[in-house]
Amino acid sequence: MERVCWFTLASSFGDISAVLVSLKQRRKKVAKEIDLDEVNLTAEAVAAWTEMVGRVALVLAQMKRMGREIPEIPIERARVEDDRTLTVYVNMPGVLNISMSIPADQWVWRDPNKRH
């Protein structure tokens, strides 16, 4: 989520009520996190993600050889952005965060009735 300085917002809007309205609107714009299992990706999108994850695995292996403790890698997550691109990501706090944007025409919901 985007971090916002209260002072900057207050000086932009002039009063606290406008700041609160702005913050509520920003919160609504934050895309909902979903399980990657909820969508189907094209073969091209899967290949691109797999290639990127492979490169990251090499970096993590090198870090481990250098004595860095690497925590268990969490499962991939995704979020649908306002423009319908899908952002697939893995966050490993203190180690690394990776993400990739998948164009709207490269993925679909597994359940056609589901729309976020």
C-alpha positions in Angstrom: 0.0 0.0 0.0 1.2 3.5 -0.8 2.6 5.3 2.2 1.3 8.8 2.6 2.6 11.6 4.9 -0.2 13.2 6.9 1.5 16.6 6.7 1.7 16.5 2.9 -2.0 15.5 2.7 -3.1 18.1 5.2 -1.2 20.9 3.4 -2.7 19.7 0.0 -6.3 19.5 1.2 -6.4 22.2 3.9 -8.4 20.3 6.5 -8.4 17.0 8.2 -11.8 15.8 6.9 -10.6 16.1 3.3 -7.5 14.1 4.3 -9.7 11.3 5.8 -11.8 11.2 2.6 -8.7 10.9 0.5 -7.3 8.1 2.7 -10.6 6.2 2.4 -10.6 6.5 -1.3 -6.9 5.3 -1.5 -7.8 2.3 0.6 -10.6 1.4 -1.8 -8.2 1.5 -4.7 -5.9 -1.1 -3.2 -6.4 -4.3 -5.1 -7.7 -7.4 -3.3 -5.2 -10.2 -2.8 -6.3 -13.5 -4.4 -4.9 -17.0 -4.6 -3.2 -17.7 -7.9 -5.3 -20.9 -8.0 -8.3 -18.6 -8.7 -7.1 -17.8 -12.2 -5.8 -19.5 -15.4 -2.8 -18.0 -17.1 -1.7 -18.4 -20.7 1.2 -20.6 -21.5 3.3 -17.5 -22.2 2.5 -16.0 -18.8 3.4 -19.2 -17.0 6.6 -19.5 -19.0 7.6 -15.9 -18.1 6.8 -16.4 -14.4 8.6 -19.7 -14.3 11.7 -18.2 -15.9 11.8 -15.3 -13.4 11.3 -17.6 -10.5 14.2 -19.8 -11.8 16.5 -16.8 -11.8 15.4 -15.8 -8.3 16.1 -19.4 -7.1 19.7 -19.1 -8.4 20.1 -15.8 -6.4 18.6 -17.4 -3.3 21.0 -20.4 -3.7 23.9 -18.1 -4.0 22.8 -16.2 -0.9 22.6 -19.5 1.0 26.1 -20.5 -0.1 27.3 -17.1 1.3 25.9 -18.1 4.7 22.6 -16.1 4.5 19.7 -17.9 6.2 16.8 -18.1 3.7 13.3 -18.6 5.1 10.8 -20.9 3.5 9.5 -19.4 0.3 5.8 -18.4 0.6 3.2 -19.4 -2.0 2.7 -17.0 -4.8 -0.2 -14.5 -4.5 -1.9 -12.3 -7.0 -4.0 -9.1 -7.2 -6.1 -7.7 -9.9 -5.2 -4.1 -10.7 -7.7 -1.4 -11.7 -6.7 -1.8 -15.4 -7.3 -5.6 -15.1 -3.7 -6.5 -15.2 -2.8 -9.3 -12.8 0.2 -8.7 -10.5 1.7 -12.0 -9.4 4.1 -11.7 -6.5 6.0 -13.4 -3.7 7.1 -11.3 -0.6 10.0 -12.6 1.5 10.4 -9.8 4.1 14.1 -9.0 4.8 15.2 -11.1 1.8 13.4 -10.1 -1.4 10.1 -9.3 -3.1 9.4 -10.3 -6.7 6.5 -9.4 -8.8 5.4 -9.6 -12.4 2.5 -7.9 -14.2 0.4 -10.0 -16.5 -1.6 -8.2 -19.2 -5.4 -8.6 -19.0 -5.5 -10.7 -22.1 -3.1 -13.2 -20.6 -5.3 -14.5 -17.8 -9.0 -15.4 -16.9 -10.9 -16.3 -13.8 -11.3 -20.1 -13.3 -14.9 -19.4 -12.2 -16.4 -17.3 -15.0 -19.0 -15.9 -12.5 -16.2 -14.4 -10.3 -15.4 -10.8 -10.8 -13.5 -8.7 -8.2 
